[in-house]
Amino acid sequence: MVTWEDMTPDERDRLIYLVLSEDALKACILLMHRKHGPGVTTEQIMRFAFKVARNRMIPAHLKKKK
């Protein structure tokens, strides 16, 4: 699967905005603010949103550990 470092910033942004809805992005921001406080950086939020987007792309049968 793709990783954060494998993609350019534009590709990462495109992936996040195509996979996640506006409500999902707002939820990511809210979760990060609650977890890390108001000083959370945009980089941290984007990394978390990337993880969420990548997780949504993986089919359920591949997520289960054997």
PDBQT receptor file of N, H, CA, C and O in Angstrom, charges set to zero:
ATOM      1  N   MET A   1       0.845  -1.185   0.000  1.00  0.00    +0.000 N 
ATOM      2  CA  MET A   1       0.000   0.000   0.000  1.00  0.00    +0.000 C 
ATOM      3  C   MET A   1       0.883   1.240   0.000  1.00  0.00    +0.000 C 
ATOM      4  O   MET A   1       2.053   1.174   0.378  1.00  0.00    +0.000 OA
ATOM      5  N   VAL A   2       0.346   2.325  -0.407  1.00  0.00    +0.000 N 
ATOM      6  H   VAL A   2      -0.604   2.378  -0.714  1.00  0.00    +0.000 HD
ATOM      7  CA  VAL A   2       1.104   3.565  -0.478  1.00  0.00    +0.000 C 
ATOM      8  C   VAL A   2       1.400   4.096   0.920  1.00  0.00    +0.000 C 
ATOM      9  O   VAL A   2       0.643   3.876   1.865  1.00  0.00    +0.000 OA
ATOM     10  N   THR A   3       2.511   4.795   1.021  1.00  0.00    +0.000 N 
ATOM     11  H   THR A   3       3.126   4.974   0.254  1.00  0.00    +0.000 HD
ATOM     12  CA  THR A   3       2.877   5.427   2.284  1.00  0.00    +0.000 C 
ATOM     13  C   THR A   3       2.972   6.928   2.070  1.00  0.00    +0.000 C 
ATOM     14  O   THR A   3       2.993   7.411   0.937  1.00  0.00    +0.000 OA
ATOM     15  N   TRP A   4       3.029   7.650   3.170  1.00  0.00    +0.000 N 
ATOM     16  H   TRP A   4       3.012   7.257   4.089  1.00  0.00    +0.000 HD
ATOM     17  CA  TRP A   4       3.110   9.113   3.156  1.00  0.00    +0.000 C 
ATOM     18  C   TRP A   4       4.321   9.572   2.344  1.00  0.00    +0.000 C 
ATOM     19  O   TRP A   4       4.222  10.507   1.549  1.00  0.00    +0.000 OA
ATOM     20  N   GLU A   5       5.455   8.917   2.546  1.00  0.00    +0.000 N 
ATOM     21  H   GLU A   5       5.536   8.158   3.192  1.00  0.00    +0.000 HD
ATOM     22  CA  GLU A   5       6.699   9.335   1.903  1.00  0.00    +0.000 C 
ATOM     23  C   GLU A   5       6.736   9.022   0.408  1.00  0.00    +0.000 C 
ATOM     24  O   GLU A   5       7.491   9.648  -0.336  1.00  0.00    +0.000 OA
ATOM     25  N   ASP A   6       5.927   8.057  -0.038  1.00  0.00    +0.000 N 
ATOM     26  H   ASP A   6       5.314   7.548   0.566  1.00  0.00    +0.000 HD
ATOM     27  CA  ASP A   6       5.922   7.657  -1.451  1.00  0.00    +0.000 C 
ATOM     28  C   ASP A   6       5.246   8.677  -2.361  1.00  0.00    +0.000 C 
ATOM     29  O   ASP A   6       5.435   8.646  -3.577  1.00  0.00    +0.000 OA
ATOM     30  N   MET A   7       4.466   9.576  -1.782  1.00  0.00    +0.000 N 
ATOM     31  H   MET A   7       4.313   9.601  -0.794  1.00  0.00    +0.000 HD
ATOM     32  CA  MET A   7       3.659  10.488  -2.590  1.00  0.00    +0.000 C 
ATOM     33  C   MET A   7       4.129  11.928  -2.433  1.00  0.00    +0.000 C 
ATOM     34  O   MET A   7       4.695  12.310  -1.409  1.00  0.00    +0.000 OA
ATOM     35  N   THR A   8       3.880  12.712  -3.470  1.00  0.00    +0.000 N 
ATOM     36  H   THR A   8       3.421  12.401  -4.302  1.00  0.00    +0.000 HD
ATOM     37  CA  THR A   8       4.174  14.142  -3.390  1.00  0.00    +0.000 C 
ATOM     38  C   THR A   8       3.053  14.820  -2.594  1.00  0.00    +0.000 C 
ATOM     39  O   THR A   8       1.974  14.245  -2.449  1.00  0.00    +0.000 OA
ATOM     40  N   PRO A   9       3.288  16.023  -2.078  1.00  0.00    +0.000 N 
ATOM     41  CA  PRO A   9       2.234  16.717  -1.332  1.00  0.00    +0.000 C 
ATOM     42  C   PRO A   9       0.936  16.884  -2.132  1.00  0.00    +0.000 C 
ATOM     43  O   PRO A   9      -0.153  16.752  -1.574  1.00  0.00    +0.000 OA
ATOM     44  N   ASP A  10       1.044  17.170  -3.415  1.00  0.00    +0.000 N 
ATOM     45  H   ASP A  10       1.929  17.277  -3.868  1.00  0.00    +0.000 HD
ATOM     46  CA  ASP A  10      -0.163  17.315  -4.240  1.00  0.00    +0.000 C 
ATOM     47  C   ASP A  10      -0.925  15.997  -4.360  1.00  0.00    +0.000 C 
ATOM     48  O   ASP A  10      -2.154  15.976  -4.300  1.00  0.00    +0.000 OA
ATOM     49  N   GLU A  11      -0.191  14.902  -4.530  1.00  0.00    +0.000 N 
ATOM     50  H   GLU A  11       0.807  14.919  -4.578  1.00  0.00    +0.000 HD
ATOM     51  CA  GLU A  11      -0.838  13.595  -4.629  1.00  0.00    +0.000 C 
ATOM     52  C   GLU A  11      -1.526  13.220  -3.323  1.00  0.00    +0.000 C 
ATOM     53  O   GLU A  11      -2.630  12.674  -3.328  1.00  0.00    +0.000 OA
ATOM     54  N   ARG A  12      -0.869  13.516  -2.207  1.00  0.00    +0.000 N 
ATOM     55  H   ARG A  12       0.027  13.960  -2.204  1.00  0.00    +0.000 HD
ATOM     56  CA  ARG A  12      -1.465  13.234  -0.897  1.00  0.00    +0.000 C 
ATOM     57  C   ARG A  12      -2.762  14.004  -0.717  1.00  0.00    +0.000 C 
ATOM     58  O   ARG A  12      -3.779  13.443  -0.308  1.00  0.00    +0.000 OA
ATOM     59  N   ASP A  13      -2.719  15.296  -1.027  1.00  0.00    +0.000 N 
ATOM     60  H   ASP A  13      -1.893  15.752  -1.359  1.00  0.00    +0.000 HD
ATOM     61  CA  ASP A  13      -3.915  16.131  -0.887  1.00  0.00    +0.000 C 
ATOM     62  C   ASP A  13      -5.048  15.611  -1.758  1.00  0.00    +0.000 C 
ATOM     63  O   ASP A  13      -6.195  15.543  -1.317  1.00  0.00    +0.000 OA
ATOM     64  N   ARG A  14      -4.727  15.247  -2.988  1.00  0.00    +0.000 N 
ATOM     65  H   ARG A  14      -3.795  15.303  -3.346  1.00  0.00    +0.000 HD
ATOM     66  CA  ARG A  14      -5.736  14.743  -3.915  1.00  0.00    +0.000 C 
ATOM     67  C   ARG A  14      -6.357  13.454  -3.380  1.00  0.00    +0.000 C 
ATOM     68  O   ARG A  14      -7.575  13.283  -3.429  1.00  0.00    +0.000 OA
ATOM     69  N   LEU A  15      -5.523  12.548  -2.870  1.00  0.00    +0.000 N 
ATOM     70  H   LEU A  15      -4.533  12.687  -2.830  1.00  0.00    +0.000 HD
ATOM     71  CA  LEU A  15      -6.032  11.296  -2.316  1.00  0.00    +0.000 C 
ATOM     72  C   LEU A  15      -6.967  11.559  -1.140  1.00  0.00    +0.000 C 
ATOM     73  O   LEU A  15      -8.052  10.983  -1.063  1.00  0.00    +0.000 OA
ATOM     74  N   ILE A  16      -6.547  12.422  -0.233  1.00  0.00    +0.000 N 
ATOM     75  H   ILE A  16      -5.665  12.889  -0.296  1.00  0.00    +0.000 HD
ATOM     76  CA  ILE A  16      -7.355  12.727   0.953  1.00  0.00    +0.000 C 
ATOM     77  C   ILE A  16      -8.691  13.329   0.547  1.00  0.00    +0.000 C 
ATOM     78  O   ILE A  16      -9.736  12.913   1.048  1.00  0.00    +0.000 OA
ATOM     79  N   TYR A  17      -8.668  14.296  -0.349  1.00  0.00    +0.000 N 
ATOM     80  H   TYR A  17      -7.819  14.633  -0.756  1.00  0.00    +0.000 HD
ATOM     81  CA  TYR A  17      -9.903  14.985  -0.718  1.00  0.00    +0.000 C 
ATOM     82  C   TYR A  17     -10.824  14.144  -1.589  1.00  0.00    +0.000 C 
ATOM     83  O   TYR A  17     -12.029  14.392  -1.626  1.00  0.00    +0.000 OA
ATOM     84  N   LEU A  18     -10.278  13.146  -2.297  1.00  0.00    +0.000 N 
ATOM     85  H   LEU A  18      -9.299  12.944  -2.268  1.00  0.00    +0.000 HD
ATOM     86  CA  LEU A  18     -11.128  12.263  -3.100  1.00  0.00    +0.000 C 
ATOM     87  C   LEU A  18     -11.769  11.162  -2.261  1.00  0.00    +0.000 C 
ATOM     88  O   LEU A  18     -12.911  10.775  -2.508  1.00  0.00    +0.000 OA
ATOM     89  N   VAL A  19     -11.039  10.662  -1.274  1.00  0.00    +0.000 N 
ATOM     90  H   VAL A  19     -10.111  10.977  -1.073  1.00  0.00    +0.000 HD
ATOM     91  CA  VAL A  19     -11.530   9.525  -0.498  1.00  0.00    +0.000 C 
ATOM     92  C   VAL A  19     -12.413   9.962   0.667  1.00  0.00    +0.000 C 
ATOM     93  O   VAL A  19     -13.417   9.314   0.960  1.00  0.00    +0.000 OA
ATOM     94  N   LEU A  20     -12.045  11.054   1.332  1.00  0.00    +0.000 N 
ATOM     95  H   LEU A  20     -11.229  11.581   1.094  1.00  0.00    +0.000 HD
ATOM     96  CA  LEU A  20     -12.777  11.479   2.525  1.00  0.00    +0.000 C 
ATOM     97  C   LEU A  20     -13.800  12.561   2.192  1.00  0.00    +0.000 C 
ATOM     98  O   LEU A  20     -13.549  13.452   1.381  1.00  0.00    +0.000 OA
ATOM     99  N   SER A  21     -14.944  12.460   2.831  1.00  0.00    +0.000 N 
ATOM    100  H   SER A  21     -15.149  11.736   3.490  1.00  0.00    +0.000 HD
ATOM    101  CA  SER A  21     -15.969  13.493   2.670  1.00  0.00    +0.000 C 
ATOM    102  C   SER A  21     -15.604  14.704   3.521  1.00  0.00    +0.000 C 
ATOM    103  O   SER A  21     -14.683  14.654   4.335  1.00  0.00    +0.000 OA
ATOM    104  N   GLU A  22     -16.333  15.777   3.321  1.00  0.00    +0.000 N 
ATOM    105  H   GLU A  22     -17.082  15.818   2.659  1.00  0.00    +0.000 HD
ATOM    106  CA  GLU A  22     -16.092  16.989   4.107  1.00  0.00    +0.000 C 
ATOM    107  C   GLU A  22     -16.326  16.721   5.593  1.00  0.00    +0.000 C 
ATOM    108  O   GLU A  22     -15.582  17.210   6.443  1.00  0.00    +0.000 OA
ATOM    109  N   ASP A  23     -17.356  15.948   5.897  1.00  0.00    +0.000 N 
ATOM    110  H   ASP A  23     -17.961  15.551   5.207  1.00  0.00    +0.000 HD
ATOM    111  CA  ASP A  23     -17.643  15.616   7.297  1.00  0.00    +0.000 C 
ATOM    112  C   ASP A  23     -16.531  14.767   7.912  1.00  0.00    +0.000 C 
ATOM    113  O   ASP A  23     -16.191  14.941   9.082  1.00  0.00    +0.000 OA
ATOM    114  N   ALA A  24     -15.971  13.858   7.133  1.00  0.00    +0.000 N 
ATOM    115  H   ALA A  24     -16.248  13.716   6.182  1.00  0.00    +0.000 HD
ATOM    116  CA  ALA A  24     -14.874  13.027   7.635  1.00  0.00    +0.000 C 
ATOM    117  C   ALA A  24     -13.636  13.882   7.909  1.00  0.00    +0.000 C 
ATOM    118  O   ALA A  24     -12.933  13.661   8.895  1.00  0.00    +0.000 OA
ATOM    119  N   LEU A  25     -13.373  14.850   7.042  1.00  0.00    +0.000 N 
ATOM    120  H   LEU A  25     -13.944  15.029   6.241  1.00  0.00    +0.000 HD
ATOM    121  CA  LEU A  25     -12.237  15.748   7.268  1.00  0.00    +0.000 C 
ATOM    122  C   LEU A  25     -12.442  16.590   8.524  1.00  0.00    +0.000 C 
ATOM    123  O   LEU A  25     -11.511  16.800   9.302  1.00  0.00    +0.000 OA
ATOM    124  N   LYS A  26     -13.659  17.066   8.709  1.00  0.00    +0.000 N 
ATOM    125  H   LYS A  26     -14.415  16.896   8.077  1.00  0.00    +0.000 HD
ATOM    126  CA  LYS A  26     -13.962  17.843   9.919  1.00  0.00    +0.000 C 
ATOM    127  C   LYS A  26     -13.791  16.981  11.165  1.00  0.00    +0.000 C 
ATOM    128  O   LYS A  26     -13.299  17.453  12.190  1.00  0.00    +0.000 OA
ATOM    129  N   ALA A  27     -14.199  15.719  11.074  1.00  0.00    +0.000 N 
ATOM    130  H   ALA A  27     -14.598  15.335  10.242  1.00  0.00    +0.000 HD
ATOM    131  CA  ALA A  27     -14.041  14.804  12.205  1.00  0.00    +0.000 C 
ATOM    132  C   ALA A  27     -12.566  14.561  12.511  1.00  0.00    +0.000 C 
ATOM    133  O   ALA A  27     -12.182  14.487  13.678  1.00  0.00    +0.000 OA
ATOM    134  N   CYS A  28     -11.739  14.436  11.480  1.00  0.00    +0.000 N 
ATOM    135  H   CYS A  28     -12.051  14.497  10.532  1.00  0.00    +0.000 HD
ATOM    136  CA  CYS A  28     -10.294  14.264  11.674  1.00  0.00    +0.000 C 
ATOM    137  C   CYS A  28      -9.705  15.465  12.403  1.00  0.00    +0.000 C 
ATOM    138  O   CYS A  28      -8.909  15.313  13.329  1.00  0.00    +0.000 OA
ATOM    139  N   ILE A  29     -10.099  16.640  11.984  1.00  0.00    +0.000 N 
ATOM    140  H   ILE A  29     -10.746  16.764  11.232  1.00  0.00    +0.000 HD
ATOM    141  CA  ILE A  29      -9.594  17.864  12.612  1.00  0.00    +0.000 C 
ATOM    142  C   ILE A  29     -10.041  17.931  14.067  1.00  0.00    +0.000 C 
ATOM    143  O   ILE A  29      -9.247  18.261  14.947  1.00  0.00    +0.000 OA
ATOM    144  N   LEU A  30     -11.302  17.620  14.321  1.00  0.00    +0.000 N 
ATOM    145  H   LEU A  30     -11.948  17.351  13.606  1.00  0.00    +0.000 HD
ATOM    146  CA  LEU A  30     -11.833  17.648  15.683  1.00  0.00    +0.000 C 
ATOM    147  C   LEU A  30     -11.109  16.646  16.579  1.00  0.00    +0.000 C 
ATOM    148  O   LEU A  30     -10.753  16.968  17.713  1.00  0.00    +0.000 OA
ATOM    149  N   LEU A  31     -10.892  15.435  16.072  1.00  0.00    +0.000 N 
ATOM    150  H   LEU A  31     -11.181  15.173  15.152  1.00  0.00    +0.000 HD
ATOM    151  CA  LEU A  31     -10.187  14.421  16.850  1.00  0.00    +0.000 C 
ATOM    152  C   LEU A  31      -8.760  14.848  17.177  1.00  0.00    +0.000 C 
ATOM    153  O   LEU A  31      -8.292  14.663  18.301  1.00  0.00    +0.000 OA
ATOM    154  N   MET A  32      -8.081  15.412  16.205  1.00  0.00    +0.000 N 
ATOM    155  H   MET A  32      -8.461  15.562  15.293  1.00  0.00    +0.000 HD
ATOM    156  CA  MET A  32      -6.697  15.840  16.438  1.00  0.00    +0.000 C 
ATOM    157  C   MET A  32      -6.637  16.993  17.431  1.00  0.00    +0.000 C 
ATOM    158  O   MET A  32      -5.723  17.049  18.254  1.00  0.00    +0.000 OA
ATOM    159  N   HIS A  33      -7.591  17.911  17.367  1.00  0.00    +0.000 N 
ATOM    160  H   HIS A  33      -8.333  17.866  16.698  1.00  0.00    +0.000 HD
ATOM    161  CA  HIS A  33      -7.618  19.027  18.314  1.00  0.00    +0.000 C 
ATOM    162  C   HIS A  33      -7.906  18.529  19.729  1.00  0.00    +0.000 C 
ATOM    163  O   HIS A  33      -7.347  19.048  20.695  1.00  0.00    +0.000 OA
ATOM    164  N   ARG A  34      -8.767  17.533  19.854  1.00  0.00    +0.000 N 
ATOM    165  H   ARG A  34      -9.221  17.111  19.070  1.00  0.00    +0.000 HD
ATOM    166  CA  ARG A  34      -9.064  16.985  21.181  1.00  0.00    +0.000 C 
ATOM    167  C   ARG A  34      -7.876  16.210  21.735  1.00  0.00    +0.000 C 
ATOM    168  O   ARG A  34      -7.594  16.271  22.932  1.00  0.00    +0.000 OA
ATOM    169  N   LYS A  35      -7.184  15.483  20.869  1.00  0.00    +0.000 N 
ATOM    170  H   LYS A  35      -7.414  15.433  19.897  1.00  0.00    +0.000 HD
ATOM    171  CA  LYS A  35      -6.078  14.644  21.319  1.00  0.00    +0.000 C 
ATOM    172  C   LYS A  35      -4.825  15.458  21.616  1.00  0.00    +0.000 C 
ATOM    173  O   LYS A  35      -4.164  15.224  22.628  1.00  0.00    +0.000 OA
ATOM    174  N   HIS A  36      -4.489  16.411  20.749  1.00  0.00    +0.000 N 
ATOM    175  H   HIS A  36      -5.026  16.601  19.927  1.00  0.00    +0.000 HD
ATOM    176  CA  HIS A  36      -3.229  17.146  20.857  1.00  0.00    +0.000 C 
ATOM    177  C   HIS A  36      -3.396  18.598  21.270  1.00  0.00    +0.000 C 
ATOM    178  O   HIS A  36      -2.402  19.300  21.454  1.00  0.00    +0.000 OA
ATOM    179  N   GLY A  37      -4.616  19.058  21.418  1.00  0.00    +0.000 N 
ATOM    180  H   GLY A  37      -5.423  18.488  21.269  1.00  0.00    +0.000 HD
ATOM    181  CA  GLY A  37      -4.843  20.447  21.798  1.00  0.00    +0.000 C 
ATOM    182  C   GLY A  37      -4.849  21.367  20.594  1.00  0.00    +0.000 C 
ATOM    183  O   GLY A  37      -4.672  20.918  19.461  1.00  0.00    +0.000 OA
ATOM    184  N   PRO A  38      -5.055  22.658  20.837  1.00  0.00    +0.000 N 
ATOM    185  CA  PRO A  38      -5.159  23.614  19.725  1.00  0.00    +0.000 C 
ATOM    186  C   PRO A  38      -3.834  23.851  18.997  1.00  0.00    +0.000 C 
ATOM    187  O   PRO A  38      -3.823  24.462  17.928  1.00  0.00    +0.000 OA
ATOM    188  N   GLY A  39      -2.736  23.383  19.552  1.00  0.00    +0.000 N 
ATOM    189  H   GLY A  39      -2.745  22.887  20.420  1.00  0.00    +0.000 HD
ATOM    190  CA  GLY A  39      -1.431  23.594  18.927  1.00  0.00    +0.000 C 
ATOM    191  C   GLY A  39      -1.056  22.551  17.892  1.00  0.00    +0.000 C 
ATOM    192  O   GLY A  39       0.089  22.512  17.444  1.00  0.00    +0.000 OA
ATOM    193  N   VAL A  40      -1.998  21.708  17.507  1.00  0.00    +0.000 N 
ATOM    194  H   VAL A  40      -2.928  21.740  17.871  1.00  0.00    +0.000 HD
ATOM    195  CA  VAL A  40      -1.711  20.667  16.518  1.00  0.00    +0.000 C 
ATOM    196  C   VAL A  40      -1.392  21.315  15.169  1.00  0.00    +0.000 C 
ATOM    197  O   VAL A  40      -2.031  22.288  14.769  1.00  0.00    +0.000 OA
ATOM    198  N   THR A  41      -0.400  20.765  14.481  1.00  0.00    +0.000 N 
ATOM    199  H   THR A  41       0.119  19.975  14.806  1.00  0.00    +0.000 HD
ATOM    200  CA  THR A  41       0.022  21.347  13.207  1.00  0.00    +0.000 C 
ATOM    201  C   THR A  41      -0.809  20.791  12.051  1.00  0.00    +0.000 C 
ATOM    202  O   THR A  41      -1.436  19.737  12.160  1.00  0.00    +0.000 OA
ATOM    203  N   THR A  42      -0.794  21.518  10.962  1.00  0.00    +0.000 N 
ATOM    204  H   THR A  42      -0.285  22.374  10.874  1.00  0.00    +0.000 HD
ATOM    205  CA  THR A  42      -1.483  21.069   9.750  1.00  0.00    +0.000 C 
ATOM    206  C   THR A  42      -0.872  19.766   9.254  1.00  0.00    +0.000 C 
ATOM    207  O   THR A  42      -1.581  18.888   8.763  1.00  0.00    +0.000 OA
ATOM    208  N   GLU A  43       0.437  19.643   9.382  1.00  0.00    +0.000 N 
ATOM    209  H   GLU A  43       1.014  20.356   9.781  1.00  0.00    +0.000 HD
ATOM    210  CA  GLU A  43       1.137  18.421   8.967  1.00  0.00    +0.000 C 
ATOM    211  C   GLU A  43       0.603  17.204   9.726  1.00  0.00    +0.000 C 
ATOM    212  O   GLU A  43       0.367  16.156   9.126  1.00  0.00    +0.000 OA
ATOM    213  N   GLN A  44       0.413  17.336  11.030  1.00  0.00    +0.000 N 
ATOM    214  H   GLN A  44       0.604  18.188  11.518  1.00  0.00    +0.000 HD
ATOM    215  CA  GLN A  44      -0.112  16.229  11.831  1.00  0.00    +0.000 C 
ATOM    216  C   GLN A  44      -1.536  15.873  11.411  1.00  0.00    +0.000 C 
ATOM    217  O   GLN A  44      -1.884  14.696  11.316  1.00  0.00    +0.000 OA
ATOM    218  N   ILE A  45      -2.340  16.874  11.163  1.00  0.00    +0.000 N 
ATOM    219  H   ILE A  45      -2.057  17.830  11.240  1.00  0.00    +0.000 HD
ATOM    220  CA  ILE A  45      -3.724  16.626  10.738  1.00  0.00    +0.000 C 
ATOM    221  C   ILE A  45      -3.741  15.931   9.381  1.00  0.00    +0.000 C 
ATOM    222  O   ILE A  45      -4.511  14.992   9.179  1.00  0.00    +0.000 OA
ATOM    223  N   MET A  46      -2.904  16.380   8.454  1.00  0.00    +0.000 N 
ATOM    224  H   MET A  46      -2.279  17.143   8.618  1.00  0.00    +0.000 HD
ATOM    225  CA  MET A  46      -2.871  15.779   7.120  1.00  0.00    +0.000 C 
ATOM    226  C   MET A  46      -2.349  14.342   7.177  1.00  0.00    +0.000 C 
ATOM    227  O   MET A  46      -2.843  13.482   6.449  1.00  0.00    +0.000 OA
ATOM    228  N   ARG A  47      -1.367  14.073   8.024  1.00  0.00    +0.000 N 
ATOM    229  H   ARG A  47      -0.965  14.772   8.615  1.00  0.00    +0.000 HD
ATOM    230  CA  ARG A  47      -0.873  12.699   8.176  1.00  0.00    +0.000 C 
ATOM    231  C   ARG A  47      -1.979  11.780   8.711  1.00  0.00    +0.000 C 
ATOM    232  O   ARG A  47      -2.140  10.653   8.243  1.00  0.00    +0.000 OA
ATOM    233  N   PHE A  48      -2.733  12.273   9.690  1.00  0.00    +0.000 N 
ATOM    234  H   PHE A  48      -2.602  13.188  10.070  1.00  0.00    +0.000 HD
ATOM    235  CA  PHE A  48      -3.832  11.482  10.242  1.00  0.00    +0.000 C 
ATOM    236  C   PHE A  48      -4.915  11.264   9.188  1.00  0.00    +0.000 C 
ATOM    237  O   PHE A  48      -5.428  10.153   9.052  1.00  0.00    +0.000 OA
ATOM    238  N   ALA A  49      -5.265  12.302   8.449  1.00  0.00    +0.000 N 
ATOM    239  H   ALA A  49      -4.848  13.204   8.560  1.00  0.00    +0.000 HD
ATOM    240  CA  ALA A  49      -6.278  12.183   7.395  1.00  0.00    +0.000 C 
ATOM    241  C   ALA A  49      -5.812  11.206   6.315  1.00  0.00    +0.000 C 
ATOM    242  O   ALA A  49      -6.621  10.461   5.762  1.00  0.00    +0.000 OA
ATOM    243  N   PHE A  50      -4.518  11.205   6.015  1.00  0.00    +0.000 N 
ATOM    244  H   PHE A  50      -3.861  11.810   6.464  1.00  0.00    +0.000 HD
ATOM    245  CA  PHE A  50      -3.960  10.269   5.035  1.00  0.00    +0.000 C 
ATOM    246  C   PHE A  50      -4.126   8.832   5.531  1.00  0.00    +0.000 C 
ATOM    247  O   PHE A  50      -4.496   7.948   4.758  1.00  0.00    +0.000 OA
ATOM    248  N   LYS A  51      -3.854   8.596   6.820  1.00  0.00    +0.000 N 
ATOM    249  H   LYS A  51      -3.553   9.314   7.447  1.00  0.00    +0.000 HD
ATOM    250  CA  LYS A  51      -4.025   7.255   7.384  1.00  0.00    +0.000 C 
ATOM    251  C   LYS A  51      -5.480   6.807   7.297  1.00  0.00    +0.000 C 
ATOM    252  O   LYS A  51      -5.765   5.658   6.961  1.00  0.00    +0.000 OA
ATOM    253  N   VAL A  52      -6.388   7.714   7.598  1.00  0.00    +0.000 N 
ATOM    254  H   VAL A  52      -6.157   8.647   7.871  1.00  0.00    +0.000 HD
ATOM    255  CA  VAL A  52      -7.815   7.390   7.538  1.00  0.00    +0.000 C 
ATOM    256  C   VAL A  52      -8.222   7.078   6.098  1.00  0.00    +0.000 C 
ATOM    257  O   VAL A  52      -8.936   6.107   5.850  1.00  0.00    +0.000 OA
ATOM    258  N   ALA A  53      -7.770   7.897   5.152  1.00  0.00    +0.000 N 
ATOM    259  H   ALA A  53      -7.190   8.687   5.354  1.00  0.00    +0.000 HD
ATOM    260  CA  ALA A  53      -8.112   7.686   3.740  1.00  0.00    +0.000 C 
ATOM    261  C   ALA A  53      -7.552   6.358   3.242  1.00  0.00    +0.000 C 
ATOM    262  O   ALA A  53      -8.242   5.614   2.545  1.00  0.00    +0.000 OA
ATOM    263  N   ARG A  54      -6.310   6.060   3.594  1.00  0.00    +0.000 N 
ATOM    264  H   ARG A  54      -5.749   6.664   4.159  1.00  0.00    +0.000 HD
ATOM    265  CA  ARG A  54      -5.691   4.805   3.177  1.00  0.00    +0.000 C 
ATOM    266  C   ARG A  54      -6.426   3.622   3.791  1.00  0.00    +0.000 C 
ATOM    267  O   ARG A  54      -6.622   2.601   3.133  1.00  0.00    +0.000 OA
ATOM    268  N   ASN A  55      -6.831   3.756   5.043  1.00  0.00    +0.000 N 
ATOM    269  H   ASN A  55      -6.672   4.585   5.578  1.00  0.00    +0.000 HD
ATOM    270  CA  ASN A  55      -7.561   2.689   5.725  1.00  0.00    +0.000 C 
ATOM    271  C   ASN A  55      -8.910   2.428   5.058  1.00  0.00    +0.000 C 
ATOM    272  O   ASN A  55      -9.351   1.282   4.982  1.00  0.00    +0.000 OA
ATOM    273  N   ARG A  56      -9.557   3.469   4.582  1.00  0.00    +0.000 N 
ATOM    274  H   ARG A  56      -9.198   4.400   4.644  1.00  0.00    +0.000 HD
ATOM    275  CA  ARG A  56     -10.855   3.302   3.904  1.00  0.00    +0.000 C 
ATOM    276  C   ARG A  56     -10.703   2.606   2.556  1.00  0.00    +0.000 C 
ATOM    277  O   ARG A  56     -11.647   1.983   2.070  1.00  0.00    +0.000 OA
ATOM    278  N   MET A  57      -9.542   2.704   1.960  1.00  0.00    +0.000 N 
ATOM    279  H   MET A  57      -8.775   3.210   2.354  1.00  0.00    +0.000 HD
ATOM    280  CA  MET A  57      -9.321   2.088   0.650  1.00  0.00    +0.000 C 
ATOM    281  C   MET A  57      -9.047   0.587   0.753  1.00  0.00    +0.000 C 
ATOM    282  O   MET A  57      -9.254  -0.139  -0.219  1.00  0.00    +0.000 OA
ATOM    283  N   ILE A  58      -8.588   0.112   1.906  1.00  0.00    +0.000 N 
ATOM    284  H   ILE A  58      -8.420   0.702   2.695  1.00  0.00    +0.000 HD
ATOM    285  CA  ILE A  58      -8.248  -1.299   2.072  1.00  0.00    +0.000 C 
ATOM    286  C   ILE A  58      -9.531  -2.097   2.306  1.00  0.00    +0.000 C 
ATOM    287  O   ILE A  58     -10.302  -1.770   3.208  1.00  0.00    +0.000 OA
ATOM    288  N   PRO A  59      -9.771  -3.137   1.507  1.00  0.00    +0.000 N 
ATOM    289  CA  PRO A  59     -10.970  -3.954   1.699  1.00  0.00    +0.000 C 
ATOM    290  C   PRO A  59     -10.961  -4.640   3.071  1.00  0.00    +0.000 C 
ATOM    291  O   PRO A  59      -9.898  -4.927   3.622  1.00  0.00    +0.000 OA
ATOM    292  N   ALA A  60     -12.141  -4.896   3.607  1.00  0.00    +0.000 N 
ATOM    293  H   ALA A  60     -13.004  -4.664   3.159  1.00  0.00    +0.000 HD
ATOM    294  CA  ALA A  60     -12.273  -5.453   4.958  1.00  0.00    +0.000 C 
ATOM    295  C   ALA A  60     -11.584  -6.812   5.094  1.00  0.00    +0.000 C 
ATOM    296  O   ALA A  60     -10.990  -7.097   6.134  1.00  0.00    +0.000 OA
ATOM    297  N   HIS A  61     -11.654  -7.646   4.070  1.00  0.00    +0.000 N 
ATOM    298  H   HIS A  61     -12.137  -7.415   3.225  1.00  0.00    +0.000 HD
ATOM    299  CA  HIS A  61     -11.060  -8.977   4.192  1.00  0.00    +0.000 C 
ATOM    300  C   HIS A  61      -9.535  -8.921   4.240  1.00  0.00    +0.000 C 
ATOM    301  O   HIS A  61      -8.903  -9.883   4.677  1.00  0.00    +0.000 OA
ATOM    302  N   LEU A  62      -8.936  -7.826   3.805  1.00  0.00    +0.000 N 
ATOM    303  H   LEU A  62      -9.450  -7.045   3.449  1.00  0.00    +0.000 HD
ATOM    304  CA  LEU A  62      -7.487  -7.689   3.882  1.00  0.00    +0.000 C 
ATOM    305  C   LEU A  62      -7.035  -7.043   5.189  1.00  0.00    +0.000 C 
ATOM    306  O   LEU A  62      -5.849  -7.077   5.517  1.00  0.00    +0.000 OA
ATOM    307  N   LYS A  63      -7.959  -6.462   5.930  1.00  0.00    +0.000 N 
ATOM    308  H   LYS A  63      -8.922  -6.435   5.664  1.00  0.00    +0.000 HD
ATOM    309  CA  LYS A  63      -7.627  -5.828   7.205  1.00  0.00    +0.000 C 
ATOM    310  C   LYS A  63      -7.479  -6.841   8.327  1.00  0.00    +0.000 C 
ATOM    311  O   LYS A  63      -6.767  -6.590   9.300  1.00  0.00    +0.000 OA
ATOM    312  N   LYS A  64      -8.138  -7.973   8.202  1.00  0.00    +0.000 N 
ATOM    313  H   LYS A  64      -8.716  -8.177   7.412  1.00  0.00    +0.000 HD
ATOM    314  CA  LYS A  64      -8.114  -8.976   9.266  1.00  0.00    +0.000 C 
ATOM    315  C   LYS A  64      -6.737  -9.617   9.340  1.00  0.00    +0.000 C 
ATOM    316  O   LYS A  64      -6.156 -10.012   8.329  1.00  0.00    +0.000 OA
ATOM    317  N   LYS A  65      -6.237  -9.709  10.551  1.00  0.00    +0.000 N 
ATOM    318  H   LYS A  65      -6.708  -9.389  11.373  1.00  0.00    +0.000 HD
ATOM    319  CA  LYS A  65      -4.926 -10.346  10.754  1.00  0.00    +0.000 C 
ATOM    320  C   LYS A  65      -5.118 -11.849  10.876  1.00  0.00    +0.000 C 
ATOM    321  O   LYS A  65      -6.070 -12.328  11.492  1.00  0.00    +0.000 OA
ATOM    322  N   LYS A  66      -4.204 -12.566  10.282  1.00  0.00    +0.000 N 
ATOM    323  H   LYS A  66      -3.431 -12.177   9.782  1.00  0.00    +0.000 HD
ATOM    324  CA  LYS A  66      -4.308 -14.037  10.282  1.00  0.00    +0.000 C 
ATOM    325  C   LYS A  66      -3.453 -14.626  11.368  1.00  0.00    +0.000 C 
ATOM    326  O   LYS A  66      -3.408 -15.846  11.525  1.00  0.00    +0.000 OA
TER     327      LYS A  66
